[in-house]
Amino acid sequence: MPLISIRLIRRAEPTTREQEATLIAGVTKLMQDVLDELPQSVVVIIDEIDPDNWGEVGESFSVLRQRRAAA
């Protein structure tokens, strides 16, 4: 049973249920097409991470996002 984890940094505009459903359907179809998996065997988990809980180069993504927006 494939377990697919999608991790997104939470954006100002939240991911809608419709977008999540589209991601789940698309990833399931991809697994079916590429690896010949049965759709009922594919599990997809979408995890949205607070940008303060993600960091690069020693700074939170919130700080980096603000800096990039100002540039």
mmCIF file of the N, C-alpha and C atoms, coordinates in Angstrom:
data_MODEL
# 
_entry.id   MODEL 
# 
loop_
_atom_site.group_PDB 
_atom_site.id 
_atom_site.type_symbol 
_atom_site.label_atom_id 
_atom_site.label_alt_id 
_atom_site.label_comp_id 
_atom_site.label_asym_id 
_atom_site.label_entity_id 
_atom_site.label_seq_id 
_atom_site.pdbx_PDB_ins_code 
_atom_site.Cartn_x 
_atom_site.Cartn_y 
_atom_site.Cartn_z 
_atom_site.occupancy 
_atom_site.B_iso_or_equiv 
_atom_site.pdbx_formal_charge 
_atom_site.auth_seq_id 
_atom_site.auth_comp_id 
_atom_site.auth_asym_id 
_atom_site.auth_atom_id 
_atom_site.pdbx_PDB_model_num 
ATOM 1   N N  . MET A 1 1  ? 0.834   -1.168 0.000   1.00 0.00 ? 1  MET A N  1 
ATOM 2   C CA . MET A 1 1  ? 0.000   0.000  0.000   1.00 0.00 ? 1  MET A CA 1 
ATOM 3   C C  . MET A 1 1  ? 0.887   1.242  0.000   1.00 0.00 ? 1  MET A C  1 
ATOM 4   N N  . PRO A 1 2  ? 0.853   2.040  -1.082  1.00 0.00 ? 2  PRO A N  1 
ATOM 5   C CA . PRO A 1 2  ? 1.632   3.268  -1.107  1.00 0.00 ? 2  PRO A CA 1 
ATOM 6   C C  . PRO A 1 2  ? 1.058   4.317  -0.153  1.00 0.00 ? 2  PRO A C  1 
ATOM 7   N N  . LEU A 1 3  ? 1.943   4.961  0.560   1.00 0.00 ? 3  LEU A N  1 
ATOM 8   C CA . LEU A 1 3  ? 1.571   6.061  1.450   1.00 0.00 ? 3  LEU A CA 1 
ATOM 9   C C  . LEU A 1 3  ? 2.307   7.294  0.929   1.00 0.00 ? 3  LEU A C  1 
ATOM 10  N N  . ILE A 1 4  ? 1.554   8.255  0.418   1.00 0.00 ? 4  ILE A N  1 
ATOM 11  C CA . ILE A 1 4  ? 2.126   9.453  -0.172  1.00 0.00 ? 4  ILE A CA 1 
ATOM 12  C C  . ILE A 1 4  ? 1.902   10.601 0.798   1.00 0.00 ? 4  ILE A C  1 
ATOM 13  N N  . SER A 1 5  ? 2.966   11.303 1.138   1.00 0.00 ? 5  SER A N  1 
ATOM 14  C CA . SER A 1 5  ? 2.883   12.445 2.042   1.00 0.00 ? 5  SER A CA 1 
ATOM 15  C C  . SER A 1 5  ? 3.197   13.711 1.257   1.00 0.00 ? 5  SER A C  1 
ATOM 16  N N  . ILE A 1 6  ? 2.269   14.663 1.295   1.00 0.00 ? 6  ILE A N  1 
ATOM 17  C CA . ILE A 1 6  ? 2.457   15.963 0.658   1.00 0.00 ? 6  ILE A CA 1 
ATOM 18  C C  . ILE A 1 6  ? 2.569   16.981 1.782   1.00 0.00 ? 6  ILE A C  1 
ATOM 19  N N  . ARG A 1 7  ? 3.686   17.680 1.830   1.00 0.00 ? 7  ARG A N  1 
ATOM 20  C CA . ARG A 1 7  ? 3.901   18.678 2.882   1.00 0.00 ? 7  ARG A CA 1 
ATOM 21  C C  . ARG A 1 7  ? 3.952   20.051 2.231   1.00 0.00 ? 7  ARG A C  1 
ATOM 22  N N  . LEU A 1 8  ? 3.080   20.926 2.687   1.00 0.00 ? 8  LEU A N  1 
ATOM 23  C CA . LEU A 1 8  ? 2.984   22.281 2.160   1.00 0.00 ? 8  LEU A CA 1 
ATOM 24  C C  . LEU A 1 8  ? 3.220   23.278 3.279   1.00 0.00 ? 8  LEU A C  1 
ATOM 25  N N  . ILE A 1 9  ? 3.875   24.367 2.958   1.00 0.00 ? 9  ILE A N  1 
ATOM 26  C CA . ILE A 1 9  ? 3.966   25.462 3.914   1.00 0.00 ? 9  ILE A CA 1 
ATOM 27  C C  . ILE A 1 9  ? 2.667   26.241 3.797   1.00 0.00 ? 9  ILE A C  1 
ATOM 28  N N  . ARG A 1 10 ? 2.020   26.465 4.918   1.00 0.00 ? 10 ARG A N  1 
ATOM 29  C CA . ARG A 1 10 ? 0.756   27.189 4.929   1.00 0.00 ? 10 ARG A CA 1 
ATOM 30  C C  . ARG A 1 10 ? 0.944   28.555 4.284   1.00 0.00 ? 10 ARG A C  1 
ATOM 31  N N  . ARG A 1 11 ? 0.019   28.883 3.381   1.00 0.00 ? 11 ARG A N  1 
ATOM 32  C CA . ARG A 1 11 ? 0.078   30.152 2.659   1.00 0.00 ? 11 ARG A CA 1 
ATOM 33  C C  . ARG A 1 11 ? -0.950  31.117 3.236   1.00 0.00 ? 11 ARG A C  1 
ATOM 34  N N  . ALA A 1 12 ? -0.855  32.376 2.804   1.00 0.00 ? 12 ALA A N  1 
ATOM 35  C CA . ALA A 1 12 ? -1.825  33.380 3.249   1.00 0.00 ? 12 ALA A CA 1 
ATOM 36  C C  . ALA A 1 12 ? -3.237  32.965 2.840   1.00 0.00 ? 12 ALA A C  1 
ATOM 37  N N  . GLU A 1 13 ? -3.365  32.430 1.635   1.00 0.00 ? 13 GLU A N  1 
ATOM 38  C CA . GLU A 1 13 ? -4.640  31.887 1.167   1.00 0.00 ? 13 GLU A CA 1 
ATOM 39  C C  . GLU A 1 13 ? -4.637  30.391 1.489   1.00 0.00 ? 13 GLU A C  1 
ATOM 40  N N  . PRO A 1 14 ? -5.468  29.965 2.415   1.00 0.00 ? 14 PRO A N  1 
ATOM 41  C CA . PRO A 1 14 ? -5.456  28.543 2.787   1.00 0.00 ? 14 PRO A CA 1 
ATOM 42  C C  . PRO A 1 14 ? -5.800  27.628 1.612   1.00 0.00 ? 14 PRO A C  1 
ATOM 43  N N  . THR A 1 15 ? -5.249  26.448 1.645   1.00 0.00 ? 15 THR A N  1 
ATOM 44  C CA . THR A 1 15 ? -5.588  25.441 0.649   1.00 0.00 ? 15 THR A CA 1 
ATOM 45  C C  . THR A 1 15 ? -7.031  25.039 0.869   1.00 0.00 ? 15 THR A C  1 
ATOM 46  N N  . THR A 1 16 ? -7.816  25.054 -0.192  1.00 0.00 ? 16 THR A N  1 
ATOM 47  C CA . THR A 1 16 ? -9.243  24.732 -0.067  1.00 0.00 ? 16 THR A CA 1 
ATOM 48  C C  . THR A 1 16 ? -9.456  23.220 -0.085  1.00 0.00 ? 16 THR A C  1 
ATOM 49  N N  . ARG A 1 17 ? -10.610 22.809 0.362   1.00 0.00 ? 17 ARG A N  1 
ATOM 50  C CA . ARG A 1 17 ? -10.950 21.376 0.300   1.00 0.00 ? 17 ARG A CA 1 
ATOM 51  C C  . ARG A 1 17 ? -10.946 20.888 -1.141  1.00 0.00 ? 17 ARG A C  1 
ATOM 52  N N  . GLU A 1 18 ? -11.381 21.757 -2.049  1.00 0.00 ? 18 GLU A N  1 
ATOM 53  C CA . GLU A 1 18 ? -11.399 21.395 -3.461  1.00 0.00 ? 18 GLU A CA 1 
ATOM 54  C C  . GLU A 1 18 ? -9.975  21.163 -3.981  1.00 0.00 ? 18 GLU A C  1 
ATOM 55  N N  . GLN A 1 19 ? -9.043  22.026 -3.607  1.00 0.00 ? 19 GLN A N  1 
ATOM 56  C CA . GLN A 1 19 ? -7.646  21.848 -4.012  1.00 0.00 ? 19 GLN A CA 1 
ATOM 57  C C  . GLN A 1 19 ? -7.065  20.573 -3.411  1.00 0.00 ? 19 GLN A C  1 
ATOM 58  N N  . GLU A 1 20 ? -7.372  20.315 -2.142  1.00 0.00 ? 20 GLU A N  1 
ATOM 59  C CA . GLU A 1 20 ? -6.883  19.088 -1.502  1.00 0.00 ? 20 GLU A CA 1 
ATOM 60  C C  . GLU A 1 20 ? -7.437  17.856 -2.201  1.00 0.00 ? 20 GLU A C  1 
ATOM 61  N N  . ALA A 1 21 ? -8.726  17.896 -2.538  1.00 0.00 ? 21 ALA A N  1 
ATOM 62  C CA . ALA A 1 21 ? -9.345  16.766 -3.239  1.00 0.00 ? 21 ALA A CA 1 
ATOM 63  C C  . ALA A 1 21 ? -8.694  16.548 -4.601  1.00 0.00 ? 21 ALA A C  1 
ATOM 64  N N  . THR A 1 22 ? -8.373  17.640 -5.283  1.00 0.00 ? 22 THR A N  1 
ATOM 65  C CA . THR A 1 22 ? -7.707  17.541 -6.586  1.00 0.00 ? 22 THR A CA 1 
ATOM 66  C C  . THR A 1 22 ? -6.314  16.955 -6.446  1.00 0.00 ? 22 THR A C  1 
ATOM 67  N N  . LEU A 1 23 ? -5.570  17.363 -5.411  1.00 0.00 ? 23 LEU A N  1 
ATOM 68  C CA . LEU A 1 23 ? -4.248  16.787 -5.152  1.00 0.00 ? 23 LEU A CA 1 
ATOM 69  C C  . LEU A 1 23 ? -4.351  15.288 -4.888  1.00 0.00 ? 23 LEU A C  1 
ATOM 70  N N  . ILE A 1 24 ? -5.282  14.903 -4.039  1.00 0.00 ? 24 ILE A N  1 
ATOM 71  C CA . ILE A 1 24 ? -5.441  13.479 -3.692  1.00 0.00 ? 24 ILE A CA 1 
ATOM 72  C C  . ILE A 1 24 ? -5.799  12.662 -4.929  1.00 0.00 ? 24 ILE A C  1 
ATOM 73  N N  . ALA A 1 25 ? -6.746  13.159 -5.720  1.00 0.00 ? 25 ALA A N  1 
ATOM 74  C CA . ALA A 1 25 ? -7.143  12.434 -6.929  1.00 0.00 ? 25 ALA A CA 1 
ATOM 75  C C  . ALA A 1 25 ? -5.998  12.353 -7.927  1.00 0.00 ? 25 ALA A C  1 
ATOM 76  N N  . GLY A 1 26 ? -5.265  13.450 -8.089  1.00 0.00 ? 26 GLY A N  1 
ATOM 77  C CA . GLY A 1 26 ? -4.157  13.470 -9.047  1.00 0.00 ? 26 GLY A CA 1 
ATOM 78  C C  . GLY A 1 26 ? -3.020  12.549 -8.667  1.00 0.00 ? 26 GLY A C  1 
ATOM 79  N N  . VAL A 1 27 ? -2.655  12.548 -7.392  1.00 0.00 ? 27 VAL A N  1 
ATOM 80  C CA . VAL A 1 27 ? -1.569  11.674 -6.930  1.00 0.00 ? 27 VAL A CA 1 
ATOM 81  C C  . VAL A 1 27 ? -2.001  10.205 -7.029  1.00 0.00 ? 27 VAL A C  1 
ATOM 82  N N  . THR A 1 28 ? -3.237  9.936  -6.695  1.00 0.00 ? 28 THR A N  1 
ATOM 83  C CA . THR A 1 28 ? -3.747  8.562  -6.805  1.00 0.00 ? 28 THR A CA 1 
ATOM 84  C C  . THR A 1 28 ? -3.699  8.095  -8.253  1.00 0.00 ? 28 THR A C  1 
ATOM 85  N N  . LYS A 1 29 ? -4.134  8.954  -9.182  1.00 0.00 ? 29 LYS A N  1 
ATOM 86  C CA . LYS A 1 29 ? -4.112  8.612  -10.608 1.00 0.00 ? 29 LYS A CA 1 
ATOM 87  C C  . LYS A 1 29 ? -2.677  8.409  -11.092 1.00 0.00 ? 29 LYS A C  1 
ATOM 88  N N  . LEU A 1 30 ? -1.762  9.246  -10.630 1.00 0.00 ? 30 LEU A N  1 
ATOM 89  C CA . LEU A 1 30 ? -0.353  9.105  -11.003 1.00 0.00 ? 30 LEU A CA 1 
ATOM 90  C C  . LEU A 1 30 ? 0.200   7.751  -10.549 1.00 0.00 ? 30 LEU A C  1 
ATOM 91  N N  . MET A 1 31 ? -0.105  7.349  -9.324  1.00 0.00 ? 31 MET A N  1 
ATOM 92  C CA . MET A 1 31 ? 0.357   6.052  -8.811  1.00 0.00 ? 31 MET A CA 1 
ATOM 93  C C  . MET A 1 31 ? -0.235  4.907  -9.632  1.00 0.00 ? 31 MET A C  1 
ATOM 94  N N  . GLN A 1 32 ? -1.485  5.072  -10.038 1.00 0.00 ? 32 GLN A N  1 
ATOM 95  C CA . GLN A 1 32 ? -2.137  4.056  -10.862 1.00 0.00 ? 32 GLN A CA 1 
ATOM 96  C C  . GLN A 1 32 ? -1.469  3.973  -12.235 1.00 0.00 ? 32 GLN A C  1 
ATOM 97  N N  . ASP A 1 33 ? -1.212  5.125  -12.843 1.00 0.00 ? 33 ASP A N  1 
ATOM 98  C CA . ASP A 1 33 ? -0.636  5.153  -14.188 1.00 0.00 ? 33 ASP A CA 1 
ATOM 99  C C  . ASP A 1 33 ? 0.820   4.714  -14.224 1.00 0.00 ? 33 ASP A C  1 
ATOM 100 N N  . VAL A 1 34 ? 1.604   5.148  -13.248 1.00 0.00 ? 34 VAL A N  1 
ATOM 101 C CA . VAL A 1 34 ? 3.046   4.899  -13.278 1.00 0.00 ? 34 VAL A CA 1 
ATOM 102 C C  . VAL A 1 34 ? 3.416   3.553  -12.660 1.00 0.00 ? 34 VAL A C  1 
ATOM 103 N N  . LEU A 1 35 ? 2.804   3.231  -11.519 1.00 0.00 ? 35 LEU A N  1 
ATOM 104 C CA . LEU A 1 35 ? 3.192   2.014  -10.796 1.00 0.00 ? 35 LEU A CA 1 
ATOM 105 C C  . LEU A 1 35 ? 2.126   0.920  -10.824 1.00 0.00 ? 35 LEU A C  1 
ATOM 106 N N  . ASP A 1 36 ? 1.059   1.146  -11.587 1.00 0.00 ? 36 ASP A N  1 
ATOM 107 C CA . ASP A 1 36 ? -0.012  0.165  -11.729 1.00 0.00 ? 36 ASP A CA 1 
ATOM 108 C C  . ASP A 1 36 ? -0.646  -0.195 -10.381 1.00 0.00 ? 36 ASP A C  1 
ATOM 109 N N  . GLU A 1 37 ? -0.737  0.790  -9.490  1.00 0.00 ? 37 GLU A N  1 
ATOM 110 C CA . GLU A 1 37 ? -1.354  0.580  -8.173  1.00 0.00 ? 37 GLU A CA 1 
ATOM 111 C C  . GLU A 1 37 ? -2.869  0.688  -8.295  1.00 0.00 ? 37 GLU A C  1 
ATOM 112 N N  . LEU A 1 38 ? -3.565  -0.090 -7.498  1.00 0.00 ? 38 LEU A N  1 
ATOM 113 C CA . LEU A 1 38 ? -5.020  0.032  -7.428  1.00 0.00 ? 38 LEU A CA 1 
ATOM 114 C C  . LEU A 1 38 ? -5.357  1.300  -6.651  1.00 0.00 ? 38 LEU A C  1 
ATOM 115 N N  . PRO A 1 39 ? -6.301  2.100  -7.142  1.00 0.00 ? 39 PRO A N  1 
ATOM 116 C CA . PRO A 1 39 ? -6.637  3.342  -6.449  1.00 0.00 ? 39 PRO A CA 1 
ATOM 117 C C  . PRO A 1 39 ? -7.000  3.131  -4.981  1.00 0.00 ? 39 PRO A C  1 
ATOM 118 N N  . GLN A 1 40 ? -7.670  2.034  -4.678  1.00 0.00 ? 40 GLN A N  1 
ATOM 119 C CA . GLN A 1 40 ? -8.083  1.791  -3.291  1.00 0.00 ? 40 GLN A CA 1 
ATOM 120 C C  . GLN A 1 40 ? -6.912  1.444  -2.371  1.00 0.00 ? 40 GLN A C  1 
ATOM 121 N N  . SER A 1 41 ? -5.731  1.236  -2.951  1.00 0.00 ? 41 SER A N  1 
ATOM 122 C CA . SER A 1 41 ? -4.568  0.921  -2.110  1.00 0.00 ? 41 SER A CA 1 
ATOM 123 C C  . SER A 1 41 ? -3.705  2.147  -1.825  1.00 0.00 ? 41 SER A C  1 
ATOM 124 N N  . VAL A 1 42 ? -4.030  3.285  -2.457  1.00 0.00 ? 42 VAL A N  1 
ATOM 125 C CA . VAL A 1 42 ? -3.206  4.482  -2.322  1.00 0.00 ? 42 VAL A CA 1 
ATOM 126 C C  . VAL A 1 42 ? -3.734  5.359  -1.183  1.00 0.00 ? 42 VAL A C  1 
ATOM 127 N N  . VAL A 1 43 ? -2.842  5.727  -0.275  1.00 0.00 ? 43 VAL A N  1 
ATOM 128 C CA . VAL A 1 43 ? -3.176  6.621  0.836   1.00 0.00 ? 43 VAL A CA 1 
ATOM 129 C C  . VAL A 1 43 ? -2.392  7.914  0.632   1.00 0.00 ? 43 VAL A C  1 
ATOM 130 N N  . VAL A 1 44 ? -3.088  9.056  0.705   1.00 0.00 ? 44 VAL A N  1 
ATOM 131 C CA . VAL A 1 44 ? -2.453  10.361 0.528   1.00 0.00 ? 44 VAL A CA 1 
ATOM 132 C C  . VAL A 1 44 ? -2.710  11.190 1.783   1.00 0.00 ? 44 VAL A C  1 
ATOM 133 N N  . ILE A 1 45 ? -1.645  11.744 2.331   1.00 0.00 ? 45 ILE A N  1 
ATOM 134 C CA . ILE A 1 45 ? -1.739  12.606 3.513   1.00 0.00 ? 45 ILE A CA 1 
ATOM 135 C C  . ILE A 1 45 ? -1.228  13.983 3.126   1.00 0.00 ? 45 ILE A C  1 
ATOM 136 N N  . ILE A 1 46 ? -2.037  15.006 3.386   1.00 0.00 ? 46 ILE A N  1 
ATOM 137 C CA . ILE A 1 46 ? -1.626  16.383 3.134   1.00 0.00 ? 46 ILE A CA 1 
ATOM 138 C C  . ILE A 1 46 ? -1.404  17.042 4.483   1.00 0.00 ? 46 ILE A C  1 
ATOM 139 N N  . ASP A 1 47 ? -0.206  17.540 4.679   1.00 0.00 ? 47 ASP A N  1 
ATOM 140 C CA . ASP A 1 47 ? 0.168   18.172 5.938   1.00 0.00 ? 47 ASP A CA 1 
ATOM 141 C C  . ASP A 1 47 ? 0.583   19.603 5.648   1.00 0.00 ? 47 ASP A C  1 
ATOM 142 N N  . GLU A 1 48 ? -0.162  20.563 6.197   1.00 0.00 ? 48 GLU A N  1 
ATOM 143 C CA . GLU A 1 48 ? 0.211   21.969 6.028   1.00 0.00 ? 48 GLU A CA 1 
ATOM 144 C C  . GLU A 1 48 ? 0.979   22.417 7.265   1.00 0.00 ? 48 GLU A C  1 
ATOM 145 N N  . ILE A 1 49 ? 2.151   22.964 7.026   1.00 0.00 ? 49 ILE A N  1 
ATOM 146 C CA . ILE A 1 49 ? 3.061   23.319 8.101   1.00 0.00 ? 49 ILE A CA 1 
ATOM 147 C C  . ILE A 1 49 ? 3.053   24.831 8.296   1.00 0.00 ? 49 ILE A C  1 
ATOM 148 N N  . ASP A 1 50 ? 2.965   25.250 9.539   1.00 0.00 ? 50 ASP A N  1 
ATOM 149 C CA . ASP A 1 50 ? 3.052   26.667 9.853   1.00 0.00 ? 50 ASP A CA 1 
ATOM 150 C C  . ASP A 1 50 ? 4.412   27.182 9.400   1.00 0.00 ? 50 ASP A C  1 
ATOM 151 N N  . PRO A 1 51 ? 4.468   28.323 8.702   1.00 0.00 ? 51 PRO A N  1 
ATOM 152 C CA . PRO A 1 51 ? 5.757   28.810 8.202   1.00 0.00 ? 51 PRO A CA 1 
ATOM 153 C C  . PRO A 1 51 ? 6.765   29.143 9.303   1.00 0.00 ? 51 PRO A C  1 
ATOM 154 N N  . ASP A 1 52 ? 6.297   29.313 10.541  1.00 0.00 ? 52 ASP A N  1 
ATOM 155 C CA . ASP A 1 52 ? 7.237   29.518 11.653  1.00 0.00 ? 52 ASP A CA 1 
ATOM 156 C C  . ASP A 1 52 ? 7.895   28.212 12.084  1.00 0.00 ? 52 ASP A C  1 
ATOM 157 N N  . ASN A 1 53 ? 7.344   27.080 11.648  1.00 0.00 ? 53 ASN A N  1 
ATOM 158 C CA . ASN A 1 53 ? 7.874   25.763 12.016  1.00 0.00 ? 53 ASN A CA 1 
ATOM 159 C C  . ASN A 1 53 ? 8.710   25.141 10.904  1.00 0.00 ? 53 ASN A C  1 
ATOM 160 N N  . TRP A 1 54 ? 9.165   25.955 9.962   1.00 0.00 ? 54 TRP A N  1 
ATOM 161 C CA . TRP A 1 54 ? 9.971   25.505 8.839   1.00 0.00 ? 54 TRP A CA 1 
ATOM 162 C C  . TRP A 1 54 ? 11.091  26.514 8.680   1.00 0.00 ? 54 TRP A C  1 
ATOM 163 N N  . GLY A 1 55 ? 12.291  26.075 8.507   1.00 0.00 ? 55 GLY A N  1 
ATOM 164 C CA . GLY A 1 55 ? 13.383  27.028 8.377   1.00 0.00 ? 55 GLY A CA 1 
ATOM 165 C C  . GLY A 1 55 ? 14.400  26.627 7.345   1.00 0.00 ? 55 GLY A C  1 
ATOM 166 N N  . GLU A 1 56 ? 15.065  27.622 6.822   1.00 0.00 ? 56 GLU A N  1 
ATOM 167 C CA . GLU A 1 56 ? 16.179  27.440 5.895   1.00 0.00 ? 56 GLU A CA 1 
ATOM 168 C C  . GLU A 1 56 ? 17.235  28.477 6.254   1.00 0.00 ? 56 GLU A C  1 
ATOM 169 N N  . VAL A 1 57 ? 18.452  28.164 6.010   1.00 0.00 ? 57 VAL A N  1 
ATOM 170 C CA . VAL A 1 57 ? 19.598  29.051 6.255   1.00 0.00 ? 57 VAL A CA 1 
ATOM 171 C C  . VAL A 1 57 ? 19.511  29.777 7.597   1.00 0.00 ? 57 VAL A C  1 
ATOM 172 N N  . GLY A 1 58 ? 19.014  29.091 8.600   1.00 0.00 ? 58 GLY A N  1 
ATOM 173 C CA . GLY A 1 58 ? 18.988  29.633 9.953   1.00 0.00 ? 58 GLY A CA 1 
ATOM 174 C C  . GLY A 1 58 ? 17.835  30.564 10.272  1.00 0.00 ? 58 GLY A C  1 
ATOM 175 N N  . GLU A 1 59 ? 16.854  30.688 9.369   1.00 0.00 ? 59 GLU A N  1 
ATOM 176 C CA . GLU A 1 59 ? 15.713  31.559 9.618   1.00 0.00 ? 59 GLU A CA 1 
ATOM 177 C C  . GLU A 1 59 ? 14.416  30.827 9.306   1.00 0.00 ? 59 GLU A C  1 
ATOM 178 N N  . SER A 1 60 ? 13.343  31.254 10.000  1.00 0.00 ? 60 SER A N  1 
ATOM 179 C CA . SER A 1 60 ? 12.044  30.636 9.728   1.00 0.00 ? 60 SER A CA 1 
ATOM 180 C C  . SER A 1 60 ? 11.575  31.043 8.331   1.00 0.00 ? 60 SER A C  1 
ATOM 181 N N  . PHE A 1 61 ? 10.699  30.236 7.783   1.00 0.00 ? 61 PHE A N  1 
ATOM 182 C CA . PHE A 1 61 ? 10.196  30.539 6.455   1.00 0.00 ? 61 PHE A CA 1 
ATOM 183 C C  . PHE A 1 61 ? 9.351   31.809 6.467   1.00 0.00 ? 61 PHE A C  1 
ATOM 184 N N  . SER A 1 62 ? 8.735   32.126 7.596   1.00 0.00 ? 62 SER A N  1 
ATOM 185 C CA . SER A 1 62 ? 7.982   33.386 7.700   1.00 0.00 ? 62 SER A CA 1 
ATOM 186 C C  . SER A 1 62 ? 8.889   34.577 7.430   1.00 0.00 ? 62 SER A C  1 
ATOM 187 N N  . VAL A 1 63 ? 10.074  34.586 8.034   1.00 0.00 ? 63 VAL A N  1 
ATOM 188 C CA . VAL A 1 63 ? 11.034  35.664 7.831   1.00 0.00 ? 63 VAL A CA 1 
ATOM 189 C C  . VAL A 1 63 ? 11.519  35.673 6.384   1.00 0.00 ? 63 VAL A C  1 
ATOM 190 N N  . LEU A 1 64 ? 11.851  34.512 5.847   1.00 0.00 ? 64 LEU A N  1 
ATOM 191 C CA . LEU A 1 64 ? 12.324  34.433 4.473   1.00 0.00 ? 64 LEU A CA 1 
ATOM 192 C C  . LEU A 1 64 ? 11.247  34.892 3.492   1.00 0.00 ? 64 LEU A C  1 
ATOM 193 N N  . ARG A 1 65 ? 10.005  34.504 3.737   1.00 0.00 ? 65 ARG A N  1 
ATOM 194 C CA . ARG A 1 65 ? 8.886   34.890 2.879   1.00 0.00 ? 65 ARG A CA 1 
ATOM 195 C C  . ARG A 1 65 ? 8.730   36.415 2.859   1.00 0.00 ? 65 ARG A C  1 
ATOM 196 N N  . GLN A 1 66 ? 8.826   37.034 4.035   1.00 0.00 ? 66 GLN A N  1 
ATOM 197 C CA . GLN A 1 66 ? 8.712   38.488 4.118   1.00 0.00 ? 66 GLN A CA 1 
ATOM 198 C C  . GLN A 1 66 ? 9.856   39.167 3.365   1.00 0.00 ? 66 GLN A C  1 
ATOM 199 N N  . ARG A 1 67 ? 11.047  38.639 3.518   1.00 0.00 ? 67 ARG A N  1 
ATOM 200 C CA . ARG A 1 67 ? 12.217  39.217 2.852   1.00 0.00 ? 67 ARG A CA 1 
ATOM 201 C C  . ARG A 1 67 ? 12.077  39.096 1.337   1.00 0.00 ? 67 ARG A C  1 
ATOM 202 N N  . ARG A 1 68 ? 11.620  37.941 0.882   1.00 0.00 ? 68 ARG A N  1 
ATOM 203 C CA . ARG A 1 68 ? 11.467  37.732 -0.560  1.00 0.00 ? 68 ARG A CA 1 
ATOM 204 C C  . ARG A 1 68 ? 10.366  38.624 -1.137  1.00 0.00 ? 68 ARG A C  1 
ATOM 205 N N  . ALA A 1 69 ? 9.297   38.837 -0.375  1.00 0.00 ? 69 ALA A N  1 
ATOM 206 C CA . ALA A 1 69 ? 8.202   39.699 -0.838  1.00 0.00 ? 69 ALA A CA 1 
ATOM 207 C C  . ALA A 1 69 ? 8.658   41.139 -0.954  1.00 0.00 ? 69 ALA A C  1 
ATOM 208 N N  . ALA A 1 70 ? 9.579   41.559 -0.066  1.00 0.00 ? 70 ALA A N  1 
ATOM 209 C CA . ALA A 1 70 ? 10.062  42.941 -0.078  1.00 0.00 ? 70 ALA A CA 1 
ATOM 210 C C  . ALA A 1 70 ? 11.072  43.193 -1.195  1.00 0.00 ? 70 ALA A C  1 
ATOM 211 N N  . ALA A 1 71 ? 11.698  42.127 -1.677  1.00 0.00 ? 71 ALA A N  1 
ATOM 212 C CA . ALA A 1 71 ? 12.743  42.266 -2.714  1.00 0.00 ? 71 ALA A CA 1 
ATOM 213 C C  . ALA A 1 71 ? 12.172  42.506 -4.102  1.00 0.00 ? 71 ALA A C  1 
# 
